[in-house]
């Protein structure tokens, strides 16, 4: 029986309560019925970092970390990565179903129509110094779009939401490419609407003086697959921020900017850069066994292994490993890949790591691919933010259509001072000083 009740006995009063169960959860508000007296506030749950708290019901992404399963709208990530384009998956995440041929064409046309940035936007970007971190520029630029489209504040209007979704998905690759070229001092390249989504992004990144940029199809497909794998990942840190900010009915531009700011942290979107630093530290394949023993002795961590959710092999890691092989057939072998493969082989056979369920995650190979494509580590999180914008928007749209959702407002356990009297400034030092002996 999926639903039922949970019987709770309060040892303070010996009173018993039956709390309704729904899909293996209880509603935290039901704990308020557990009181010691009529004027008691009631029991609250305490869950730092939301380790065991469901903040919403969602139909977007399903993860079974113990079994290594990831599905978008019910479809296994392996099938989507093999058979779909990124924009096809984006449609699925936002609409709930895979598009028909005509629906996909209309969807691609709508997004392609919104890839351009206002000319004045270049002046905004020119205000950043050349050494500015591209992720800081990206966050600022996405937020700035809010001032160009004030109608976006009408978030409860479905037609407005649809238009802003087109705009955001269309413009984030353009913003990302402009931040990249700004750091190099190169002129910005306008979008080419004859090209596909990832090919156009590569055009804006790397076109120089040639009349028409042609992306290598293998590399373009690899980037498309990486975008699919990063599109959504349930209620992670940045998605939680997107929902929290969106719950105030803030417009989608500032909401996405806030989510991207969360993604910029090294514990979230910056993990693949840490993998590259680790591989550089190891230096060569023959030094991998010594490094593994170093980690087992408690000196450092094995970056790119283990995950907050997955207690099995991250299904995205298998796909990225295959993708890396395809990329290096074009770009040439990378010594980092040899180190990574040896590190993975040893770790998957070593009882120390197996016992702790430390398997490769999506970050383990993605940084190596990005570097092979020509990106510097500072761009990695921006590359993550482009596809994740789709997931954020899918979650945001779901939030706004959920009648149970209200503005996010967590409770706290107060651990500060009890009530105390004000101390005039001339007496504060004396009041704080310990008694003389």
C-alpha positions, 0 to 999 in steps of 0.5 A: 500500500503506497499511502497510509499513515505514520504513527508517532508517539510524543514522549513528552505528553504520551499523546499519539498521532497518525500522520498521513503518508503520501508517496513515502513522505509526510507533509511537514505542516502535519507535524504542527499538530504535535503539540505540548499545549494549545499555544505550542507552535508545534513540531518542525523538521530540521534538515540542513541542506535539504538532505531529506526534504522534498520541496515540491512535486515535479514531473520533469526529471527522475533520478534513482541514485542507487541504481544509476538511473536518470530520466527526463519526462520518463525517457532514459538519458541514454536514449535521448543522448543517442537519438535526439538533438539538444533542442528536441530534448529542450522541447521535451523538458518544457512541454512534457512530450517529444515533439512531432516533426512540425512541432520541432520545426516551429520550436527551432524557428522560434528559438532561432528568431531570438538569438540576437542581442540588442546592439546597446548590449555590447556597450554593457559588456564592454564595461567589463575589464578584459580579465573578467571571469566569463561566469560573472559576465554571464550572470550579470548579462542575463540579469541585465536582459530583464531591463530590456524586456520589462513585460517579462514581469507578467510571469502568470501570463502563459503567452509572456512566459512562452516568449521569455522562454524563447528569448532565454534559450535563444540568447544564452549561447550568444551571451556565452560566446560574447563573454568568451570573445570579450576576454580574448579582445576579439570582435563579437560574431553575430548569430548565423540562423542558417546553423543549428543550435550548437553549430551556431554557438561554435560559430559565435565562439570561433569564427574569424575572417572566413566567409562562413564558419563550418563546425566539425560535425563530430565536435558539434554533436559532442557538444550537443550531447554534453548539453543534453546531459547537463539540461536538468538534474532534479532539485540541485542547488541552482534549481532550488535557487531558480524555484525559490527566486521564482516563487516571489514571481520575479521575472525569468531573467533575474531568476535564471541569473540567480540560478547561474550564480549558484551554479558558479560555485566550485561545489556545483558547476566548477567540479569539472575544472577541479578534475583537470587540476587533479589530472595536472597534479598527477602528471602522468599515467604511471603516477596514478597508483601512487596518487590513489594511495595518497587519497586513501591515506586521507590526503586530498580527494578523488575529484570527479568521483562520487555524487550527492545523489548517485551511489552507483555509476553516474549514467551520464559518465558512461555517455561522456566517456564514449563522447570523449573517444569520438572527440579525441579521434578528431582532436588527437589524443590527450595525455589527460585522457590516459590518466583519467582512464587509468584512474577510473580503472584502478578506482573501480577495482579498489575496495576502498572506493567501491565500498564507499560507492565512489564512482565517476560522475558527469564531471570526470570526463566533461572537463577533458572534452571541453579542453580538447574543444579549445575552452579554458577552464574559466568557460566550463561553468558557462558551458554548463549554464547554457543547457541548464537554462532549459532545466531551470525554465522547465522547473520554473514553469512547473512551479508557477503552475503548481497551486500548492506552491507559495513564496519560499520561506523556510523556518529556522531554529533560533539559537541566539540570545534570549530577551535582554535589555539595551546597554548604552554605548558608554556602558557596553565595555564595562558590561562585557568585561569579566569581573576583577579578581 
